[in-house]
Amino acid sequence: MDDGKDWRTRLNLEFVDQFPHGAFHFAVGNGWSLLLAEVFRRVDAALHDEERSFFGWNDVKEKWGLLRMTHNGSDCIDDIVDWAEATSERVCDLCGLGGRLRKDGAWRVRCDACASI
Protein backbone atom coordinates (compact mmCIF):
# COMPACT_ATOMS: atom_id res chain seq x y z
CA MET A 1 0.00 0.00 0.00
CA ASP A 2 1.33 3.43 -0.94
CA ASP A 3 0.69 5.75 1.98
CA GLY A 4 2.37 8.70 0.26
CA LYS A 5 5.35 8.62 2.63
CA ASP A 6 8.83 7.83 1.43
CA TRP A 7 10.73 4.93 2.99
CA ARG A 8 12.85 7.23 5.18
CA THR A 9 9.76 8.74 6.78
CA ARG A 10 8.14 5.31 7.24
CA LEU A 11 11.25 3.91 8.96
CA ASN A 12 11.49 6.94 11.24
CA LEU A 13 7.85 6.47 12.25
CA GLU A 14 7.93 2.69 12.59
CA PHE A 15 11.11 2.59 14.67
CA VAL A 16 10.78 5.93 16.45
CA ASP A 17 12.29 4.50 19.67
CA GLN A 18 15.58 3.90 17.85
CA PHE A 19 15.81 7.61 16.96
CA PRO A 20 15.55 9.39 20.33
CA HIS A 21 16.65 12.74 18.91
CA GLY A 22 13.83 12.93 16.37
CA ALA A 23 13.68 12.33 12.64
CA PHE A 24 16.85 10.70 11.38
CA HIS A 25 18.51 11.20 8.00
CA PHE A 26 19.72 8.04 6.27
CA ALA A 27 22.53 9.01 3.89
CA VAL A 28 22.10 5.97 1.63
CA GLY A 29 20.48 5.14 -1.68
CA ASN A 30 16.91 3.91 -2.06
CA GLY A 31 18.11 0.39 -2.87
CA TRP A 32 19.12 -0.21 0.74
CA SER A 33 15.70 0.68 2.19
CA LEU A 34 14.66 -2.96 2.71
CA LEU A 35 18.05 -3.80 4.19
CA LEU A 36 17.69 -0.96 6.71
CA ALA A 37 14.14 -2.02 7.56
CA GLU A 38 15.45 -5.51 8.35
CA VAL A 39 18.26 -4.08 10.48
CA PHE A 40 15.83 -1.99 12.51
CA ARG A 41 13.46 -4.98 12.95
CA ARG A 42 16.34 -7.16 14.17
CA VAL A 43 17.57 -4.45 16.53
CA ASP A 44 14.05 -3.91 17.88
CA ALA A 45 13.80 -7.65 18.64
CA ALA A 46 17.28 -7.77 20.21
CA LEU A 47 17.00 -4.77 22.52
CA HIS A 48 16.29 -5.61 26.13
CA ASP A 49 14.39 -3.12 28.30
CA GLU A 50 17.48 -1.59 29.90
CA GLU A 51 19.21 -1.04 26.57
CA ARG A 52 16.04 0.20 24.87
CA SER A 53 15.92 3.16 27.25
CA PHE A 54 19.24 4.58 25.97
CA PHE A 55 19.77 3.03 22.52
CA GLY A 56 20.06 5.23 19.47
CA TRP A 57 21.66 5.40 16.05
CA ASN A 58 24.49 7.89 15.59
CA ASP A 59 25.07 7.49 11.86
CA VAL A 60 23.64 5.54 8.94
CA LYS A 61 25.51 6.26 5.72
CA GLU A 62 27.37 4.94 2.71
CA LYS A 63 31.16 5.06 2.87
CA TRP A 64 33.54 3.58 0.32
CA GLY A 65 30.50 2.06 -1.37
CA LEU A 66 29.24 0.11 1.64
CA LEU A 67 26.73 0.67 4.40
CA ARG A 68 28.18 2.06 7.61
CA MET A 69 26.17 2.28 10.82
CA THR A 70 27.18 3.50 14.27
CA HIS A 71 25.14 3.28 17.46
CA ASN A 72 25.47 3.41 21.22
CA GLY A 73 24.25 -0.14 21.84
CA SER A 74 25.71 -3.45 22.91
CA ASP A 75 27.78 -6.13 21.18
CA CYS A 76 24.56 -7.86 20.17
CA ILE A 77 23.68 -4.82 18.05
CA ASP A 78 27.24 -4.83 16.65
CA ASP A 79 26.55 -8.33 15.29
CA ILE A 80 23.46 -7.06 13.46
CA VAL A 81 25.40 -4.11 12.06
CA ASP A 82 28.23 -6.40 10.92
CA TRP A 83 25.68 -8.54 9.07
CA ALA A 84 24.09 -5.48 7.43
CA GLU A 85 27.38 -3.95 6.36
CA ALA A 86 28.52 -7.25 4.81
CA THR A 87 25.13 -7.70 3.09
CA SER A 88 25.31 -4.19 1.61
CA GLU A 89 28.23 -5.37 -0.53
CA ARG A 90 25.78 -7.55 -2.49
CA VAL A 91 22.77 -5.19 -2.78
CA CYS A 92 22.54 -2.45 -5.39
CA ASP A 93 22.25 0.85 -3.55
CA LEU A 94 19.95 2.24 -6.25
CA CYS A 95 17.41 -0.50 -6.97
CA GLY A 96 17.91 -3.16 -4.26
CA LEU A 97 18.68 -6.03 -6.65
CA GLY A 98 21.83 -8.12 -6.42
CA GLY A 99 24.95 -6.07 -7.09
CA ARG A 100 28.66 -5.92 -6.55
CA LEU A 101 31.15 -3.34 -5.39
CA ARG A 102 32.40 -1.27 -8.32
CA LYS A 103 34.73 1.68 -8.71
CA ASP A 104 33.77 4.03 -11.49
CA GLY A 105 35.04 7.31 -10.12
CA ALA A 106 33.51 6.48 -6.73
CA TRP A 107 32.96 3.20 -4.92
CA ARG A 108 29.36 2.01 -5.27
CA VAL A 109 27.48 -1.28 -5.05
CA ARG A 110 25.51 -1.58 -8.26
CA CYS A 111 23.76 -4.20 -10.31
CA ASP A 112 24.59 -4.50 -14.00
CA ALA A 113 21.57 -2.39 -15.02
CA CYS A 114 22.41 0.47 -12.61
CA ALA A 115 26.20 0.36 -13.07
CA SER A 116 26.25 3.25 -15.53
CA ILE A 117 24.00 5.52 -13.44
C-alpha positions as CSV (number, residue, x, y, z in Angstrom):
1,M,0.0,0.0,0.0
2,D,1.3,3.4,-0.9
3,D,0.7,5.8,2.0
4,G,2.4,8.7,0.3
5,K,5.4,8.6,2.6
6,D,8.8,7.8,1.4
7,W,10.7,4.9,3.0
8,R,12.8,7.2,5.2
9,T,9.8,8.7,6.8
10,R,8.1,5.3,7.2
11,L,11.3,3.9,9.0
12,N,11.5,6.9,11.2
13,L,7.9,6.5,12.2
14,E,7.9,2.7,12.6
15,F,11.1,2.6,14.7
16,V,10.8,5.9,16.5
17,D,12.3,4.5,19.7
18,Q,15.6,3.9,17.8
19,F,15.8,7.6,17.0
20,P,15.6,9.4,20.3
21,H,16.7,12.7,18.9
22,G,13.8,12.9,16.4
23,A,13.7,12.3,12.6
24,F,16.9,10.7,11.4
25,H,18.5,11.2,8.0
26,F,19.7,8.0,6.3
27,A,22.5,9.0,3.9
28,V,22.1,6.0,1.6
29,G,20.5,5.1,-1.7
30,N,16.9,3.9,-2.1
31,G,18.1,0.4,-2.9
32,W,19.1,-0.2,0.7
33,S,15.7,0.7,2.2
34,L,14.7,-3.0,2.7
35,L,18.0,-3.8,4.2
36,L,17.7,-1.0,6.7
37,A,14.1,-2.0,7.6
38,E,15.5,-5.5,8.4
39,V,18.3,-4.1,10.5
40,F,15.8,-2.0,12.5
41,R,13.5,-5.0,12.9
42,R,16.3,-7.2,14.2
43,V,17.6,-4.4,16.5
44,D,14.1,-3.9,17.9
45,A,13.8,-7.6,18.6
46,A,17.3,-7.8,20.2
47,L,17.0,-4.8,22.5
48,H,16.3,-5.6,26.1
49,D,14.4,-3.1,28.3
50,E,17.5,-1.6,29.9
51,E,19.2,-1.0,26.6
52,R,16.0,0.2,24.9
53,S,15.9,3.2,27.3
54,F,19.2,4.6,26.0
55,F,19.8,3.0,22.5
56,G,20.1,5.2,19.5
57,W,21.7,5.4,16.0
58,N,24.5,7.9,15.6
59,D,25.1,7.5,11.9
60,V,23.6,5.5,8.9
61,K,25.5,6.3,5.7
62,E,27.4,4.9,2.7
63,K,31.2,5.1,2.9
64,W,33.5,3.6,0.3
65,G,30.5,2.1,-1.4
66,L,29.2,0.1,1.6
67,L,26.7,0.7,4.4
68,R,28.2,2.1,7.6
69,M,26.2,2.3,10.8
70,T,27.2,3.5,14.3
71,H,25.1,3.3,17.5
72,N,25.5,3.4,21.2
73,G,24.2,-0.1,21.8
74,S,25.7,-3.5,22.9
75,D,27.8,-6.1,21.2
76,C,24.6,-7.9,20.2
77,I,23.7,-4.8,18.0
78,D,27.2,-4.8,16.7
79,D,26.6,-8.3,15.3
80,I,23.5,-7.1,13.5
81,V,25.4,-4.1,12.1
82,D,28.2,-6.4,10.9
83,W,25.7,-8.5,9.1
84,A,24.1,-5.5,7.4
85,E,27.4,-4.0,6.4
86,A,28.5,-7.3,4.8
87,T,25.1,-7.7,3.1
88,S,25.3,-4.2,1.6
89,E,28.2,-5.4,-0.5
90,R,25.8,-7.5,-2.5
91,V,22.8,-5.2,-2.8
92,C,22.5,-2.4,-5.4
93,D,22.3,0.9,-3.6
94,L,19.9,2.2,-6.2
95,C,17.4,-0.5,-7.0
96,G,17.9,-3.2,-4.3
97,L,18.7,-6.0,-6.6
98,G,21.8,-8.1,-6.4
99,G,24.9,-6.1,-7.1
100,R,28.7,-5.9,-6.6
101,L,31.2,-3.3,-5.4
102,R,32.4,-1.3,-8.3
103,K,34.7,1.7,-8.7
104,D,33.8,4.0,-11.5
105,G,35.0,7.3,-10.1
106,A,33.5,6.5,-6.7
107,W,33.0,3.2,-4.9
108,R,29.4,2.0,-5.3
109,V,27.5,-1.3,-5.1
110,R,25.5,-1.6,-8.3
111,C,23.8,-4.2,-10.3
112,D,24.6,-4.5,-14.0
113,A,21.6,-2.4,-15.0
114,C,22.4,0.5,-12.6
115,A,26.2,0.4,-13.1
116,S,26.2,3.3,-15.5
117,I,24.0,5.5,-13.4
